[in-house]
Amino acid sequence: LWRLEYCARLLKTNHFRTAASNTSFPAVWMLLAQHSGRIPGLFVVVKKNSFFTMPETVEDKTNPELYLPHPGVRGMTLLNREAFKRTVVVPALKVKKEIVHSVLKSLKQSVLKRPGLKRVVEDPEDEDSRFVILDPHKVLEFSLGESEQQLLKQLSVHPEVSKYHLELTYENFKSEEILRAVLPEGQDVTSGFSRVGHIAHLNLRDHQLPYRHLIGQVIIDKNPGITCVVNKTNIIDSTYRNFEMEVLAGENNLVTKVKENNLAYELDFSKVYWNPRLSTEHGRIVELLKAGDVLFDVFAGIGPFAIPAAKRKCRVFANDLNPESYTWLLHNCKLNKVDTKVKAFNMDGRDFLRGPVREELSKELPLLKEEQKTAFHIVMNLPALAVEFLDVFRHLLVGEPCSPAGLPTVHCYGFSKHSNPARDIQERAEATLGTSLAGRCSTFLVRNVAPNKEMLCLSFQIPADVLYKRPCP
């Protein structure tokens, strides 16, 4: 798409301007094909000799590598910012300094835009004039188009474009350009990361590891506010869902503060689980709750479900097995002034369900009346294992079932690599519960975790025949 848009601009600003009156239709398509690399199906309608018989046109002499750093940086593993310097020739327009602002406004589409680069520079030979630096990809052949020339004519500016030798430095390149110039040709470049407060979290591939410290420093340089870059060194398979990580660059300070949905959280990123990509999902579930509802958060972490639920005046029971998560959960409840509304536990998920959850449901459900609006929600956000915990609900309570409206709603998260992930997670949940959920559940796609791996949320009311064990007569 970028190439096609570029070719369209090329035809509009260059080819049609100089030779439109005597350019044949096949020749135009040949020019498109020349600059796009390949356009399937076009060459069958272009005669072999079209290229040689077409009228003389202005070639596009812009260098596709014009803004790449110096080629000598290829293979660099220790960042040397001075090595990125290079000098390029770009178009520039000489104007009187008092009308620079008007010229910039008129030519805003043609002015060169690069990180940290001045668009206006002094003329060493004339203190009353300035050079406006133009983008050679938009000012082809160092010549302005008719529309630009008309605008300059209104400002009494001579449209002649000069060649200006511009020095580009490390500061003028984007992080993607720097890393693409350093890593071996043809290999993937990682410039994306998850941001957790002042920490940038990377998942580097094996071929990028020799350059990991350079990559970390580039990310710090190009992203204000990032002072620490870490790389995950193993998958999340520990009991407490935290992963080992290596500090690649910056300060070794992994205690950070984040904001999500207008609430603040503090955490030690090396000891607890936090994923900024789940912000929308946290908000979606909390929006389902009403004041007076009860939330049981089985794998609460540091509180991204529990704390906003408490802010909505819900009664909250929050649990996490990780002692560090439990400590930060208590801390964040105080930080957000909901410590009196959240009962926190440091237990295994099964023990939490069979203990505090069963106790509360046994006490509350028999008292529910048909007209009461209280709803009970159980969140199980442990995608790798949560489905396996659903068997706990089988005959968790003893007695006669409450009204159908009072049955707790479970929001269970899981991963799936199946071609039909929604059906897969439902079938796995049904197998664990020992009953069908057909017509009694909904599935929400949370996010794509990896190629062919989805994270989903299965929501359902626990069937009465599953939740209750009726006493023998």
C-alpha positions in Angstrom: 0.0 0.0 0.0 2.8 2.4 0.8 4.4 1.7 -2.5 1.2 2.3 -4.4 0.6 5.6 -2.6 4.1 6.6 -3.3 3.7 5.8 -7.0 0.5 7.8 -7.1 2.3 10.8 -5.7 5.1 10.3 -8.2 2.7 10.3 -11.1 0.8 13.3 -9.9 3.8 15.5 -8.9 6.4 14.5 -11.4 5.3 12.5 -14.4 2.1 14.3 -15.3 3.7 17.6 -14.6 6.5 17.2 -17.1 5.3 14.9 -19.9 1.6 14.1 -19.4 0.6 15.5 -22.8 2.7 12.9 -24.7 2.8 9.9 -22.4 1.0 6.8 -23.5 -1.2 4.7 -21.1 1.1 1.7 -21.2 4.1 3.8 -20.4 2.4 5.2 -17.3 1.8 1.7 -16.0 5.4 0.8 -16.8 6.5 3.7 -14.6 4.2 2.4 -11.8 5.7 -1.0 -12.2 9.2 0.4 -12.1 8.7 2.1 -8.8 6.4 -0.4 -7.0 8.7 -3.3 -7.6 6.1 -5.6 -9.0 2.4 -5.3 -9.9 1.0 -8.7 -10.8 -1.0 -8.9 -14.0 0.2 -5.5 -15.4 3.1 -6.7 -17.5 0.8 -8.8 -19.7 -0.8 -5.6 -21.1 2.5 -3.7 -21.5 4.3 -4.3 -24.8 7.9 -5.4 -24.6 9.1 -2.3 -26.4 6.9 0.2 -24.5 9.7 1.1 -22.1 12.1 1.9 -24.9 9.6 3.9 -27.1 8.1 6.0 -24.3 8.9 9.7 -24.3 11.8 11.0 -22.1 10.5 11.5 -18.6 11.9 12.8 -15.4 13.3 9.9 -13.4 12.8 9.5 -9.7 16.3 9.8 -8.4 15.4 9.8 -4.7 17.5 7.3 -2.8 15.4 4.8 -0.9 18.3 4.5 1.6 18.5 8.3 2.0 17.6 8.2 5.7 19.4 5.1 6.8 22.2 5.5 9.2 25.8 5.0 8.0 26.2 1.5 6.7 29.3 1.0 8.9 27.0 0.4 11.9 25.9 -3.0 10.7 26.7 -5.7 13.3 27.4 -3.2 16.1 26.6 -4.7 19.6 27.9 -1.8 21.7 26.2 1.4 20.9 28.4 4.1 19.4 26.2 7.1 18.6 28.9 8.9 16.6 29.1 6.1 14.1 25.5 6.8 12.8 26.5 10.2 11.2 26.1 10.6 7.5 25.7 13.5 5.1 23.0 13.6 2.5 22.0 16.1 -0.2 18.4 17.4 0.2 16.4 20.2 -1.4 16.2 23.5 0.3 14.4 26.7 -0.4 16.0 30.1 0.4 13.6 32.6 1.9 13.7 35.9 3.8 13.7 35.2 7.5 10.6 37.4 8.2 8.4 35.2 6.0 9.7 31.8 7.1 6.6 31.1 9.1 4.3 31.8 6.2 6.4 29.6 3.9 6.4 26.7 6.4 2.6 27.0 6.6 2.2 26.9 2.8 4.7 24.1 2.2 3.8 22.0 5.3 3.4 18.9 3.2 6.8 19.2 1.5 8.9 20.2 4.5 11.3 17.5 5.8 10.2 15.9 9.1 12.8 14.0 11.0 13.2 13.4 14.7 15.3 16.3 16.3 15.9 17.9 13.0 15.6 21.7 12.4 13.4 22.5 9.4 14.9 26.0 9.1 18.6 26.6 9.2 20.7 29.8 8.8 22.2 30.8 5.5 26.0 31.2 6.2 26.3 33.7 3.3 23.2 35.9 4.1 22.1 36.7 7.6 18.8 38.0 6.4 17.8 34.7 4.8 17.1 31.2 5.9 17.0 27.8 4.3 13.8 25.8 4.6 14.7 22.1 4.4 12.4 20.1 2.1 11.7 16.4 1.8 13.4 14.9 -1.4 10.7 12.2 -1.6 8.1 14.9 -2.1 10.2 17.5 -4.0 11.3 15.3 -6.8 14.3 16.3 -9.0 14.8 19.4 -6.7 11.8 21.0 -8.3 8.6 22.2 -6.7 5.2 21.4 -8.3 2.9 23.9 -9.9 0.7 24.2 -6.8 3.6 24.9 -4.5 5.1 27.4 -7.0 1.8 29.3 -7.1 1.8 29.5 -3.3 5.3 30.8 -3.2 4.5 33.4 -6.0 1.8 34.8 -3.7 4.5 35.3 -1.0 6.9 36.8 -3.6 9.4 33.9 -3.0 11.5 32.7 -5.9 10.7 28.9 -6.3 14.2 27.9 -7.2 15.3 24.9 -5.0 18.9 24.6 -3.9 20.9 21.5 -2.9 21.8 21.5 0.8 24.3 19.1 2.4 22.5 18.0 5.6 24.3 16.0 8.3 22.1 13.4 10.0 23.1 12.1 13.4 21.9 9.4 15.8 19.3 11.8 17.1 17.7 12.2 13.7 16.9 8.5 13.2 13.9 6.5 14.6 14.5 3.5 16.7 13.2 1.1 13.9 15.7 2.7 11.5 18.6 2.3 13.9 17.9 -1.3 14.7 17.3 -2.2 11.1 20.7 -0.8 10.2 22.4 -2.6 13.0 20.9 -6.1 12.9 21.9 -8.5 10.1 19.9 -7.9 6.9 16.7 -9.8 6.5 16.2 -10.5 10.2 13.2 -9.3 12.2 13.6 -6.0 14.1 12.0 -5.6 17.5 11.1 -2.0 18.4 7.8 -2.7 20.2 7.5 -3.3 23.9 5.1 -3.3 26.8 5.5 -0.3 29.1 5.0 -0.7 32.8 5.6 2.7 34.4 9.3 3.6 33.7 10.0 0.0 32.6 10.0 -1.2 29.0 9.5 -5.0 28.7 10.8 -6.9 25.7 10.4 -10.4 24.4 13.5 -10.7 22.2 14.1 -13.6 19.8 17.2 -15.7 19.8 18.8 -13.9 16.8 18.4 -10.6 18.6 20.0 -11.6 21.9 23.6 -10.6 20.8 22.3 -7.0 20.3 20.1 -7.0 23.4 22.0 -4.3 25.3 22.2 -2.0 22.3 18.4 -2.5 21.7 17.8 -1.6 25.3 19.8 1.6 25.1 18.1 2.7 21.9 14.7 2.2 23.5 15.7 4.4 26.4 17.1 7.0 24.1 14.0 7.2 21.9 11.3 6.9 24.5 11.1 9.7 27.1 10.2 8.4 30.6 11.7 4.9 30.0 14.7 4.5 32.3 14.9 0.7 32.5 14.6 -2.0 29.8 14.2 -5.7 30.6 13.9 -8.8 28.6 12.0 -11.9 29.6 14.3 -14.9 29.9 11.7 -17.7 30.4 8.0 -18.3 30.0 5.6 -17.8 32.8 5.5 -21.3 34.3 6.3 -20.7 37.9 3.8 -21.2 40.8 3.5 -17.5 41.2 3.1 -16.5 37.5 6.1 -14.1 37.5 9.1 -14.6 35.2 12.8 -14.2 35.3 14.1 -11.2 33.5 17.4 -9.5 32.6 18.0 -5.8 32.8 19.3 -4.8 29.4 19.9 -1.1 29.9 19.2 1.7 32.4 18.7 1.6 36.1 18.1 -1.6 38.0 14.9 -0.5 39.6 11.9 -2.7 39.0 9.6 -1.2 41.5 7.3 1.0 39.5 3.9 2.8 39.5 1.3 2.4 36.7 -2.1 3.9 36.0 -5.0 1.9 34.7 -8.6 3.1 34.2 -7.9 6.2 36.4 -6.5 4.1 39.3 -2.9 3.9 40.5 -1.0 0.7 41.2 2.4 0.1 42.6 4.3 -3.2 42.1 7.7 -4.9 41.8 7.6 -6.0 38.2 10.2 -8.8 38.9 8.0 -10.5 41.5 4.4 -10.1 40.5 2.4 -10.4 37.2 1.2 -7.3 35.4 0.1 -7.0 31.8 -0.8 -3.5 30.5 -2.6 -5.2 27.5 -5.4 -6.4 29.8 -6.5 -2.9 30.8 -9.6 -3.0 28.5 -10.6 -6.4 29.8 -10.4 -5.3 33.4 -12.7 -2.4 32.6 -15.1 -4.6 30.7 -15.7 -7.0 33.6 -15.9 -4.2 36.2 -18.6 -2.5 34.0 -20.8 -5.6 34.5 -20.9 -5.0 38.3 -23.4 -2.8 40.2 -23.2 -1.3 43.7 -24.0 -4.0 46.2 -22.8 -6.9 44.1 -20.3 -9.4 45.4 -17.0 -10.2 43.6 -14.8 -13.2 44.3 -11.4 -12.7 42.6 -9.7 -16.1 42.8 -6.4 -15.1 41.2 -6.4 -11.4 42.1 -2.7 -10.4 41.5 -2.2 -6.8 42.7 -5.9 -5.9 42.3 -6.9 -4.8 38.8 -10.3 -6.4 39.1 -10.7 -6.1 42.9 -9.9 -2.5 43.4 -12.1 -0.9 40.7 -14.9 -3.2 41.8 -14.6 -1.9 45.4 -14.6 1.6 44.0 -18.0 0.7 42.5 -19.2 -0.1 46.0 -19.1 -3.8 45.6 -18.2 -6.2 48.3 -14.9 -7.8 47.3 -13.1 -11.0 48.3 -9.7 -11.1 46.6 -7.1 -13.9 46.8 -3.7 -14.7 45.4 -1.2 -17.5 46.2 1.9 -15.4 45.6 2.9 -13.7 48.9 4.4 -10.8 46.9 1.1 -10.2 45.0 -0.8 -10.4 48.3 1.5 -7.8 49.8 1.1 -5.4 46.9 -2.7 -6.1 46.8 -2.9 -4.8 50.4 -0.7 -1.9 49.5 -2.7 -0.9 46.5 -6.0 -1.2 48.4 -4.7 1.4 50.8 -3.3 3.5 48.0 -6.7 3.7 46.4 -8.5 4.0 49.8 -10.6 0.8 49.5 -8.8 -1.3 52.1 -11.9 -1.4 54.3 -14.0 -2.8 51.3 -11.7 -5.6 50.2 -11.1 -8.8 52.2 -7.7 -10.1 51.0 -6.5 -13.7 51.2 -3.2 -15.5 50.5 -4.3 -19.0 49.6 -4.3 -21.6 46.9 -7.2 -21.0 44.5 -9.0 -24.2 45.4 -8.7 -23.6 49.1 -10.1 -20.1 48.5 -13.1 -21.5 46.6 -13.7 -24.2 49.1 -13.2 -21.9 52.1 -14.2 -18.2 52.0 -16.2 -18.4 48.8 -18.3 -21.5 49.9 -18.8 -19.9 53.3 -20.0 -16.6 51.9 -22.3 -18.2 49.3 -23.7 -20.6 51.9 -24.6 -17.7 54.1 -25.9 -15.2 51.4 -27.7 -17.3 48.8 -30.4 -18.8 51.1 -31.3 -15.2 52.2 -31.8 -13.9 48.7 -35.3 -13.0 47.8 -36.8 -12.8 44.3 -36.9 -9.0 44.3 -33.3 -8.6 45.5 -30.8 -7.4 42.8 -27.5 -8.6 44.4 -25.4 -10.5 41.9 -22.4 -12.8 42.6 -19.4 -12.8 40.2 -16.4 -15.1 40.4 -13.4 -14.0 38.3 -10.8 -16.7 37.5 -8.0 -14.9 35.5 -5.3 -17.6 35.3 -5.5 -18.5 31.6 -3.1 -21.4 31.7 -4.9 -23.3 34.4 -8.2 -21.7 35.4 -10.4 -24.2 33.4 -8.9 -27.0 35.5 -10.3 -25.3 38.7 -13.9 -25.5 37.6 -14.4 -28.9 39.1 -14.4 -27.2 42.5 -17.9 -26.0 41.8 -19.3 -29.5 41.5 -21.5 -29.8 44.7 -19.7 -26.9 46.4 -22.9 -26.1 48.3 -25.4 -28.4 50.1 -29.1 -27.8 50.2 -31.9 -26.6 48.0 -30.9 -24.4 45.1 -31.5 -20.6 45.4 -33.5 -18.8 42.7 -31.9 -19.0 39.2 -31.2 -15.3 39.2 -29.0 -15.7 42.3 -26.7 -18.3 40.9 -23.1 -17.0 40.7 -21.7 -16.0 37.4 -18.2 -17.2 36.6 -15.8 -15.4 34.3 -13.1 -18.0 33.5 -10.1 -17.2 31.3 -8.2 -19.6 29.1 -5.8 -20.0 26.2 -6.6 -21.9 23.0 -4.7 -22.9 19.9 -7.7 -24.6 18.4 -9.1 -23.5 15.0 -12.4 -22.7 16.8 -11.1 -21.3 20.2 -14.6 -20.5 21.5 -15.9 -24.0 21.0 -12.6 -25.4 22.4 -12.8 -23.5 25.7 -16.5 -24.2 26.2 -16.0 -28.0 25.6 -13.1 -28.0 28.1 -15.1 -26.2 30.7 -18.1 -28.6 30.2 -15.8 -31.6 30.6 -14.5 -30.2 33.9 -17.9 -29.2 35.2 -19.6 -32.4 34.1 -22.5 -30.7 32.3 -23.4 -28.9 29.1 -23.2 -25.1 28.9 -25.0 -24.9 25.5 -27.2 -21.8 25.5 -26.0 -20.9 29.0 -22.7 -19.3 28.3 -20.9 -16.6 26.3 -17.4 -16.4 25.0 -15.4 -13.2 24.6 -12.1 -12.9 22.7 -9.7 -11.0 24.9 -6.6 -10.8 22.8 -4.2 -12.6 20.4 -1.3 -13.8 22.6 0.8 -15.3 19.8 0.3 -16.7 16.3 -2.6 -19.2 16.6 -2.9 -18.7 20.3 -5.9 -16.8 21.7 -6.9 -15.6 25.2 -10.6 -15.9 25.8 -13.1 -15.3 28.7 -15.9 -17.8 29.1 -18.8 -16.4 31.2 -21.7 -18.5 32.6 -24.0 -18.9 35.5 -23.1 -22.1 37.4 -26.0 -24.6 36.8 -27.9 -25.4 40.0 -27.5 -29.1 39.5 -23.7 -28.6 39.4 -23.4 -26.2 42.3 -25.7 -27.9 44.8 -25.7 -31.3 46.3 -29.1 -32.0 47.6 -29.3 -33.7 51.0 -30.5 -37.3 51.1 -34.2 -37.7 52.3 
